[in-house]
C-alpha cells in the first residue's frame, strides 16, 4: 500500500516528523495516521514559517557547496536508492539524503563526508539549539546508522542572531554550527522502546489520552480543537497569566468552571479581578488612578503605532536575523478638540527605516505627549533605529522622552470589565470600551496579518493587488491609533463625576 508517496510496511510506517509528533503525544500520532480530516490546517502565519524554514535550509546548503540535491517530488523509493548510489560513487556532499530503517524514514538536510566518516547536519531556522531539536538528530542518526552508514559526527545548524549584515551575506557569520554528537548519541538507547510504544499505540483504537500540557508544548498540536471540544468557551484555562501546570492541577482535580475554583486556591489580585468580573459582571474602575495617569498627558497629543516585519535572513545592511523592522506608522494628533492624521508606509523591497524615521521626526515635532500602546515595543524599535542610524539618535531620544504608555491603566487593572477576557491588549480593550469601533470587517485585522501582507508585496507582480494591500495596511494601522484616541477619550470621560461607574 502506498501512503503519501511512501510504502507502508505492515501497519507501521513513520517519518521523522511523525516520530517527533509521537514523542509529544501518542494520540496526536494516532489521529494523524487515522483521522487526518480532524487536523487543523496551517494558518498563514504557520505556513510562512514553514516557507521561511525551507528557504533557510536551501541557503545553508551553500555552507557546503558542490553537493547533489535530491528532490522530494522524485519519490521516496527512488531517493533512497539514489542516496545509496551517490554514497557508493564517492560523492562527498548530499542534500536531502534519504534513508529508511526499522520502518522509519529520514531525510538528512546535509550529509557530508568528513575526514573520519560521514557527518550529518540538521538545519533549523531558529537562532539557538533547543533540546527538542536533538529528537530530530537522534532519530535521523538511528535511521542512517541502521542502514550501515558510518556517521562520526552530528551537527545542528541555526541562525546567528548576533550577525548584522553589511554588504553581501556572510554565510559563515550568518549561521552557527553546533556539535550535538554526544547529545544525539545519548538518546539512541531510548529509541527502540519509543518506537515500540508507538507501534503498540497505532495497533489499537484511538488512545484514551486526556488533554494536558503536551497539547501546546513543545509545539501546539494541530488536533487540539478536536481534543478540546468539550472544554467550555470560558473556563479555568482562560485565566490570564495562571501557569499551565496550575491550570491542569485544577482540571485534573475536576475543576473546569470559574465558579468551582476552591477558596484556598491562590490567585493573584489581577486573576481575582478577572474571575469576579466574569462571575458577577462587576466593572472594576479605579477612578483616582486613572486620573493620575491622565495627568501625565499634555496636548498636543500624538497617538502613535508602528507595524514591523521580520525575516530570518536579513535583506538590508544593519539588519539582524529576525530583527523587527518598522515599515509603517499611523499618527493621530489631538489638540483643542481637533484631530489630524499622519501616516507612513515603506516602499516594498527597500529598507524603510531611514524614510520612516525622517517622516516620524517631522510629524511628531509638535507633540508634547506621544501615546503608544505597549511602550516597550515602540521604544525598542526606536532605540534600534538610533543604533543603526546614529545620525537620528538625538531626535529618537526626543521622541522616547515624550512617550506615555496607554496600556498602563489596563495592565494595572485600573480599568477592567468582563468583556476584556483577562487581557489588556488593545484588541480586547477596544471592543469592551468602544463596541462600535471594530477590526472585524477589515481585510487586514491584526499585526501578524499586516507583517505577512507587507512581506509579500515585494514578491507580487499584480499592481492593482499591491495597491489594494497597501490601502488595507493603511486602513488597519489608522484604526489602531484612532482606537487609542477613543480609549483616551473614554478614560477622560469616566474620571468625571457623571461618568463614574464603580470604585474599589
Secondary structure, 3 states (H helix, E strand, C coil): CEECCEECCCCCCEEHHHHHHHHHCHHHHHHHHHCHHHCCCCCHHHHHHHHHHHHHHHHHHHHHCCCEECCHHHCHHHHHHHHHHHHHHCCCEEEEEEEEECCEEEEEEEEEECCCCEEEEEECCCCCCCCCHHHHHHHHHHHHHHCCCCEEEEEEEEECCCCECCCCCCHHHHEEEEECHHHHHHCHHHHHHHHHHHHHHHHCCCCCCCCCHHHCCCCCCCCHHHHCCCCCCCCHHHCCCCCHHHHHHHHHCCCCCHHHCCCCCCCCHHHHHHHHHHHHCCCEECHHHHHHHHCCCCCCEEEEEEEEECCCCCCCCCCECCCCEEEEEEEEEEECCEEEEEEEECCCCCCCHHHHHHHHHHHCCCCCEEEECCHHHHHHHHHHHHHHCHHHHHHHHHHHHCEEECCHHHHCCCEECHHHCCCCCHHHHHHHHCCCCCCCCCCCCCHHHHHHHHHHHCCCCCHHHHHHHHHHHHHHHHHHHHHHHHHHHHHHHHCCHHHCCCCC
